């Protein structure tokens, strides 16, 4: 690409001016950890560790060019000082109360930001207990039907628009019961009729997504709910130039799967079994203790290996993998999740080997920087002509257990391919050459 073409490409991106409003349905452990963390970084109390947008670098040109800026200095992502937060929650109270209940952050750290967190009070949430049976709302919207509730959310968004210049919504609420696509999900017209008819196949997360997209605002989904993975809301996303992406933050066990599975495939090592179990004691664990909600999470987590291994193309290595996923609710563990994996692999001449992984992680500590990056990159997509009309932002697959992709295109789960896709997209919109890693230029005449 010529220098003039590169300049035109980057110049087409609308600058980030004013405040970026982050709207969060479900202001529990992940949301409070995200918001408190952003404030801690703004005050210089901490570093944004785990955030690619803040700490990641991007190579430009050849390795010998020595051009490796921070991503935040290369692409026009909004600065953290511009972020303003609001959201909805079913439990009431301010964010200091919510953060204390979540018990993710240490007391002294929380107290240092108490006035800031107390200044944010979630709005009543659209909620129906049949979709999350283990939770009981204390702070809930009332309406005559789902259309009424969705329009109440639109009113909340409209009010927030008067205080901010741009907005992004990211779902940090609970996992809903398992839903499959039905006729109500197939067209926008059918979906909007279903809102009026109180259709049971329209879950609360869909109300937020519809309201968000109707307002032309990007929507990201941190849970495995069906939500925007339906033709109706895909249609609305493209119609309103409001980006959408995948679902279910890729934090602990699945993050490691998308590292290890590509390694086995690259080395042509076979896998006969992969047993995964999780011990989790926070509200997410409580919700997933219900079989209907667990199924939603299970489907999200099970798809990873199938897409990476492609057993139909590698039958001798992966044609008969036994893959089991379990989540066990164990209250004493709190937010400090333990993900345990037993992997049975085989190598040369079929000889068996084993790998065991015990990841004692902190669920919300891993999720918060992903949520931050998604908010900043979705805002960037909304300001970029080459991206916003696409609807699905496949380049953000890096962040999800269940990435979204165009109809007929299988999703990419390999973490390293996802990383390449993300950085090459940034290079593309900024008018830089893509990196292929071919490397022949270094050895020619």
For each residue, the residues with C-beta under 8 A, 3 or more apart:
1: 5 6 9 431 432 433
2: 5 6
3: 6 7
4: 7 8
5: 1 2 8 9 431
6: 1 2 3 9 10 430 431 432
7: 3 4 10 11 431
8: 4 5 11 12 431
9: 1 5 6 12 386 428 429 430 431
10: 6 7 13 429 430 431
11: 7 8
12: 8 9 384 385 386
13: 10 76 380 383 384 385 429
14: 383 384
15: 76 383
16: 20 76 77 78 79 82 166 379 383
17: 165
18: 82 164 165 166
19: 82 83 84 163 164 165 166
20: 16 78 82 83 84 164 165 166 167 168 375 376 379
21: 84 85 86 160 161 163 164 165 166 167 168
22: 83 84 85 86 167 168 169 170 375
23: 86 87 157 160 167 168 169 170 212 217
24: 27 31 34 85 86 87 88 169 170 171 172
25: 87 88 125 169 171 172 173 205 208
26: 30 31 87 88 89 125 171 172 173 174
27: 24 31 32 87 88 89 95 98 122 172
28: 31 32 89 91 98 101 102 172 173 283
29: 32 33 102 104 282 283 284 335 363 364
30: 26 33 34 172 222 249 363 364 367 368 371
31: 24 26 27 28 34 35 87 95 98 172 371
32: 27 28 29 35 36 95 98 99 102 104 105 117
33: 29 30 36 37 99 102 104 105 364 365 367 368
34: 24 30 31 37 38 172 367 368 371 372
35: 31 32 38 39 85 95 117 120
36: 32 33 39 40 95 99 105 109 110 113 117
37: 33 34 40 41 46 48 368 369 372
38: 34 35 41 42 80 83 85 372
39: 35 36 42 43 113 116 117
40: 36 37 43 45 46 109 112 113
41: 37 38 44 45 46 47 48 54 80
42: 38 39 80 81
43: 39 40 113
44: 41
45: 40 41 109 112
46: 37 40 41 49
47: 41 55
48: 37 41 51 54 55 80 369 372
49: 46 55 369
50: 55 365 366 368 369 370
51: 48 54 55 56 369 372 373
52: 55 56 71 369 373 398 422
53: 56 71 72 77 372 373 376 377
54: 41 48 51 70 71 72 80 369 372
55: 47 48 49 50 51 52 70
56: 51 52 53 70 71
57: 68 69 70 71
58: 68 69 70 71 74 423 426 427
59: 63 67 68 423 435
60: 65 67 68 69 74 427 432 433
61: 65 67 432 433
62: 65 441 442
63: 59 442
64: 442
65: 60 61 62
66:
67: 59 60 61
68: 57 58 59 60
69: 57 58 60 73 74
70: 54 55 56 57 58 73 74
71: 52 53 54 56 57 58 74 75 77 426
72: 53 54 75 77 79
73: 69 70
74: 58 60 69 70 71 426 430
75: 71 72 380 426 429 430
76: 13 15 16 380 383
77: 16 53 71 72 376 377 379 380
78: 16 20 82 83 166 376 379 380
79: 16 72 82
80: 38 41 42 48 54 83
81: 42
82: 16 18 19 20 78 79
83: 19 20 22 38 78 80 375
84: 19 20 21 22 163 164
85: 21 22 24 35 38 120
86: 21 22 23 24 120 122 123 160
87: 23 24 25 26 27 31 122 123 172
88: 24 25 26 27 122 123 124 125 126 153 156 208
89: 26 27 28 92 98 122 123 125 139
90: 124 125 127 135 137 138 139 140
91: 28 98 101 137 138 139
92: 89 122 138 139
93: 97 98 121 122
94: 97 98 117 118 119 120 121 122
95: 27 31 32 35 36 98 99 117 118 120 121 122
96: 99 100 110 114 117 118
97: 93 94 100 101
98: 27 28 31 32 89 91 93 94 95 101 102 122
99: 32 33 36 95 96 102 104 105 110 117
100: 96 97 103 110
101: 28 91 97 98
102: 28 29 32 33 98 99 105 282 283 335 364
103: 100 334 335
104: 29 32 33 99 335 362 364 365
105: 32 33 36 99 102 109 110
106: 109 110
107: 110 111
108: 111 112
109: 36 40 45 105 106 112 113
110: 36 96 99 100 105 106 107 113 114 117
111: 107 108 114
112: 40 45 108 109
113: 36 39 40 43 109 110 116 117
114: 96 110 111 117 118
115: 118 119
116: 39 113 119 120
117: 32 35 36 39 94 95 96 99 110 113 114 120
118: 94 95 96 114 115
119: 94 115 116
120: 35 85 86 94 95 116 117
121: 93 94 95
122: 27 86 87 88 89 92 93 94 95 98 125 139
123: 86 87 88 89 156
124: 88 90 139 140 141
125: 25 26 88 89 90 122 137 139 140 141 173 204
126: 88 140 141 143 149 150 152 153 204 207 208
127: 90 132 135 137 140 141 204
128: 131 203 204
129: 132 133 135 136 137
130: 133 177 200
131: 128 176 177 203 204
132: 127 129 135 174 175 176 177 287 293
133: 129 130 177 290 292 293
134: 286 287 289 290 293
135: 90 127 129 132 174 283 286 287
136: 129
137: 90 91 125 127 129 140
138: 90 91 92
139: 89 90 91 92 122 124 125
140: 90 124 125 126 127 137
141: 124 125 126 127 149 152 153
142:
143: 126 146 148 149 152
144: 148
145: 148 149 195 196 197 198
146: 143 149 150 194 195 196 198 199 202 207
147: 150 151 192 195 196
148: 143 144 145 151 152
149: 126 141 143 145 146 152 153 204 207
150: 126 146 147 153 154 195 207 210 211
151: 147 148 154 155 211
152: 126 141 143 148 149 155 156
153: 88 126 141 149 150 156 157 207 208 211 212
154: 150 151 157 158 211 214 215
155: 151 152 158 159
156: 88 123 152 153 159 160
157: 23 153 154 160 161 167 169 211 212 215 217
158: 154 155 161 162 215
159: 155 156 162 163
160: 21 23 86 156 157 163 164 167
161: 21 157 158 164 167 215
162: 158 159
163: 19 21 84 159 160
164: 18 19 20 21 84 160 161 167
165: 17 18 19 20 21
166: 16 18 19 20 21 78 379 382 383
167: 20 21 22 23 157 160 161 164 215 217
168: 20 21 22 23 217 218 219 220 375 378 379 382
169: 22 23 24 25 157 208 209 212 217 218 219 220
170: 22 23 24 219 220 221 222 371 374 375 378
171: 24 25 26 205 208 209 219 220 221 222 223 225 227
172: 24 25 26 27 28 30 31 34 87 222 223 371
173: 25 26 28 125 204 205 223
174: 26 132 135 223 283 284 287 293
175: 132 223 224 225 284 287 288 293 296 297
176: 131 132 179 203 204 205 223 225 226 293 296
177: 130 131 132 133 203 290 292 293 295 296
178: 292 293 295 296 299
179: 176 182 201 203 225 226 296
180: 226
181: 185 186 226 229 230 231
182: 179 185 186 201
183: 186 190
184: 190 191 193 194 199 201 202 232
185: 181 182 190 191 201 226 230 231 232
186: 181 182 183 190 230 231 232
187: 190 191 231 232 235
188: 191 192 232 233 235 236 239
189: 192 193
190: 183 184 185 186 187 193 194 232
191: 184 185 187 188 194 195 202 206 210 230 232 233
192: 147 188 189 195 196 210
193: 184 189 190 196 197
194: 146 184 190 191 197 199 201 202
195: 145 146 147 150 191 192 198 199 202 207 210
196: 145 146 147 192 193
197: 145 193 194
198: 145 146 195
199: 146 184 194 195 202
200: 130
201: 179 182 184 185 194
202: 146 184 191 194 195 199 206 207
203: 128 131 176 177 179 206 207 225 226 227
204: 125 126 127 128 131 149 173 176 207 208
205: 25 171 173 176 208 209 221 223 225 226 227
206: 191 202 203 209 210 226 227 228 230 233
207: 126 146 149 150 153 195 202 203 204 210 211
208: 25 88 126 153 169 171 204 205 211 212 219
209: 169 171 205 206 212 213 219 221 227 228 233 244
210: 150 191 192 195 206 207 213 214 233 236
211: 150 151 153 154 157 207 208 214 215
212: 23 153 157 169 208 209 215 217 218 219 242
213: 209 210 216 217 219 228 233 236 237 240 242 244
214: 154 210 211 236 240
215: 154 157 158 161 167 211 212 240 242
216: 213 240 241 242
217: 23 157 167 168 169 212 213 242 382
218: 168 169 212 242 243 244 378 379 381 382
219: 168 169 170 171 208 209 212 213 228 237 242 243 244 378
220: 168 169 170 171 244 245 371 374 375 378 396
221: 170 171 205 209 225 227 228 244 245 246 247 248
222: 30 170 171 172 247 248 249 367 370 371 374
223: 171 172 173 174 175 176 205 227 247 248 296
224: 175 247 248 296 297 299 300 301 401 402
225: 171 175 176 179 203 205 221 247 296
226: 176 179 180 181 185 203 205 206 229 230 296
227: 171 203 205 206 209 221 223 230 233 247
228: 206 209 213 219 221 233 234 237 244 247 404
229: 181 226 247 404
230: 181 185 186 191 206 226 227 233 234
231: 181 185 186 187 234 235
232: 184 185 186 187 188 190 191 235 236
233: 188 191 206 209 210 213 227 228 230 236 237 244
234: 228 230 231 237 238 244 391 392
235: 187 188 231 232 238 239
236: 188 210 213 214 232 233 239 240 242
237: 213 219 228 233 234 240 242 243 244 391 392
238: 234 235 241 389 390 391
239: 188 235 236
240: 213 214 215 216 236 237
241: 216 238 382 388 389
242: 212 213 215 216 217 218 219 236 237 382 388
243: 218 219 237 378 381 382 387 388 390 391 392 393
244: 209 213 218 219 220 221 228 233 234 237 391 392 393 404
245: 220 221 374 378 392 393 394 396 397 399 400 403 404
246: 221 396 397 399 400 401 402 403 404 411
247: 221 222 223 224 225 227 228 229 300 400 401 402 404
248: 221 222 223 224 297 300 400 401 402
249: 30 222 366 367 370 371 399 400 401
250: 254 255 258 370 398 399 400 401
251: 254 255 361 363 366 367 370
252: 255 256 278 337 339 359 361 363 366
253: 256 257 276 278 301 339 341 359
254: 250 251 257 258 301 304 401
255: 250 251 252 258 259 366 415
256: 252 253 259 260 339 341 357 359
257: 253 254 260 261 274 276 304 305 308 341
258: 250 254 255 261 262 304 308 413 414 415 418
259: 255 256 262 263 415
260: 256 257 263 264 343 355 357
261: 257 258 264 265 271 304 305 308 309 413 414
262: 258 259 265 266 308 414 415 416 417
263: 259 260 266 267
264: 260 261 267 269 270 271 345
265: 261 262 268 269 308 309 314 317 318
266: 262 263
267: 263 264
268: 265 317
269: 264 265 317 345 346 347
270: 264 316 317 318 345 346 347 350
271: 261 264 274 305 309 317 318 321 343 344 345 346
272: 320 321 322 344 345 346 352
273: 321 322 323 324 342 343 344
274: 257 271 305 321 322 323 324 341 342 343 344
275: 322 324 341 342 343
276: 253 257 301 323 324 325 326 339 340 341
277: 325 326 327 328 339 340
278: 252 253 326 327 328 337 338 339 340
279: 328 330 333 337 338 340
280: 284 285 288 327 328 329 330 333 337 338 363
281: 285 329 330 331 332 333 334 335 336
282: 29 102 285 286 334 335 337 363 364
283: 28 29 102 135 174 286 287
284: 29 174 175 280 287 288 363
285: 280 281 282 288 289 327 328 329 330 331 333 337
286: 134 135 282 283 289 329 331
287: 132 134 135 174 175 283 284 290 293
288: 175 280 284 285 293 294 297 327 329
289: 134 285 286 293 294 327 329
290: 133 134 177 287 293 294
291: 294 295
292: 133 177 178 295 296
293: 132 133 134 174 175 176 177 178 287 288 289 290 296 297
294: 288 289 290 291 297 298 327
295: 177 178 291 292 298 299
296: 175 176 177 178 179 223 224 225 226 292 293 299 300
297: 175 224 248 288 293 294 300 301 327
298: 294 295 301 302 325
299: 178 224 295 296 302 303
300: 224 247 248 296 297 303 401 402
301: 224 253 254 276 297 298 304 325 401
302: 298 299 305 306 323 325
303: 299 300 306 307 401 402 411 413
304: 254 257 258 261 301 307 308 401 413
305: 257 261 271 274 302 308 309 318 321 323
306: 302 303 309 310 311 323
307: 303 304 310 410 411 412 413
308: 257 258 261 262 265 304 305 413 414
309: 261 265 271 305 306 314 317 318 321
310: 306 307 313 314 318
311: 306 314 315 318 319 321
312: 315
313: 310
314: 265 309 310 311 317 318 319
315: 311 312 318 319
316: 270 319
317: 265 268 269 270 271 309 314
318: 265 270 271 305 309 310 311 314 315 321
319: 311 314 315 316
320: 272
321: 271 272 273 274 305 309 311 318
322: 272 273 274 275
323: 273 274 276 302 305 306
324: 273 274 275 276
325: 276 277 298 301 302
326: 276 277 278
327: 277 278 280 285 288 289 294 297
328: 277 278 279 280 285
329: 280 281 285 286 288 289
330: 279 280 281 285 333
331: 281 285 286 334
332: 281
333: 279 280 281 285 330 336 337 338
334: 103 281 282 331
335: 29 102 103 104 281 282 362 363 364 365
336: 281 333 360 361 362 363
337: 252 278 279 280 282 285 333 360 361 362 363
338: 278 279 280 333 358 359 360 361
339: 252 253 256 276 277 278 357 358 359 361
340: 276 277 278 279 356 357 358 359
341: 253 256 257 274 275 276 355 356 357 358 359
342: 273 274 275 354 355 356
343: 260 271 273 274 275 354 355 356 357
344: 271 272 273 274 352 353 354
345: 264 269 270 271 272 352 353 354 355
346: 269 270 271 272 350 351 352 353
347: 269 270 350 351 353
348: 351
349:
350: 270 346 347
351: 346 347 348
352: 272 344 345 346
353: 344 345 346 347
354: 342 343 344 345
355: 260 341 342 343 345
356: 340 341 342 343
357: 256 260 339 340 341 343
358: 338 339 340 341
359: 252 253 256 338 339 340 341
360: 336 337 338
361: 251 252 336 337 338 339 365 366
362: 104 335 336 337 365 366
363: 29 30 251 252 280 282 284 335 336 337 366 367
364: 29 30 33 102 104 282 335 367 368
365: 33 50 104 335 361 362 368
366: 50 249 251 252 255 361 362 363 369 370
367: 30 33 34 222 249 251 363 364 370 371
368: 30 33 34 37 50 364 365 371 372
369: 37 48 49 50 51 52 54 366 372 373
370: 50 222 249 250 251 366 367 373 374 399
371: 30 31 34 170 172 220 222 249 367 368 374 375
372: 34 37 38 48 51 53 54 368 369 375 376
373: 51 52 53 369 370 376 377 399
374: 170 220 222 245 370 371 377 378 396 399
375: 20 22 83 168 170 220 371 372 378 379
376: 20 53 77 78 372 373 379 380
377: 53 77 373 374 380 381 393 396
378: 168 170 218 219 220 243 245 374 375 381 382 393 396
379: 16 20 77 78 166 168 218 375 376 382 383
380: 13 75 76 77 78 376 377 383 384 387
381: 218 243 377 378 384 387 388 393 396
382: 166 168 217 218 241 242 243 378 379 387 388
383: 13 14 15 16 76 166 379 380 388
384: 12 13 14 380 381 387 388 429
385: 12 13 388 389
386: 9 12 428 429
387: 243 380 381 382 384 390 393 395 425 429
388: 241 242 243 381 382 383 384 385
389: 238 241 385
390: 238 243 387 393
391: 234 237 238 243 244
392: 234 237 243 244 245 404 405 406
393: 243 244 245 377 378 381 387 390 396 404
394: 245 397 403 404 405 406 411 412 421
395: 387 398 421 422 424 425
396: 220 245 246 374 377 378 381 393 399 400 403 422
397: 245 246 394 400 403 404 405 411 412 413 418 421 422
398: 52 250 395 415 418 419 421 422
399: 245 246 249 250 370 373 374 396
400: 245 246 247 248 249 250 396 397 403 404
401: 224 246 247 248 249 250 254 300 301 303 304
402: 224 246 247 248 300 303 411
403: 245 246 394 396 397 400 411 412 413 418
404: 228 229 244 245 246 247 392 393 394 397 400 411
405: 392 394 397 409 410 411 412
406: 392 394 409
407:
408:
409: 405 406
410: 307 405
411: 246 303 307 394 397 402 403 404 405
412: 307 394 397 403 405 417 418 421
413: 258 261 303 304 307 308 397 403 418
414: 258 261 262 308 417 418
415: 255 258 259 262 398 418 419
416: 262 419 420
417: 262 412 414 420 421
418: 258 397 398 403 412 413 414 415 421 422
419: 398 415 416 422 423
420: 416 417 423 424 435
421: 394 395 397 398 412 417 418 424 425
422: 52 395 396 397 398 418 419 425 426
423: 58 59 419 420 426 427 435
424: 395 420 421 427 428 434 435
425: 387 395 421 422 428 429
426: 58 71 74 75 422 423 429 430
427: 58 60 423 424 430 432 433 434 435
428: 9 386 424 425 431 432 434
429: 9 10 13 75 384 386 387 425 426
430: 6 9 10 74 75 426 427
431: 1 5 6 7 8 9 10 428
432: 1 6 60 61 427 428
433: 1 60 61 427
434: 424 427 428
435: 59 420 423 424 427
436:
437:
438: 441
439: 442 443
440: 443 444
441: 62 438 444
442: 62 63 64 439
443: 439 440
444: 440 441
445:
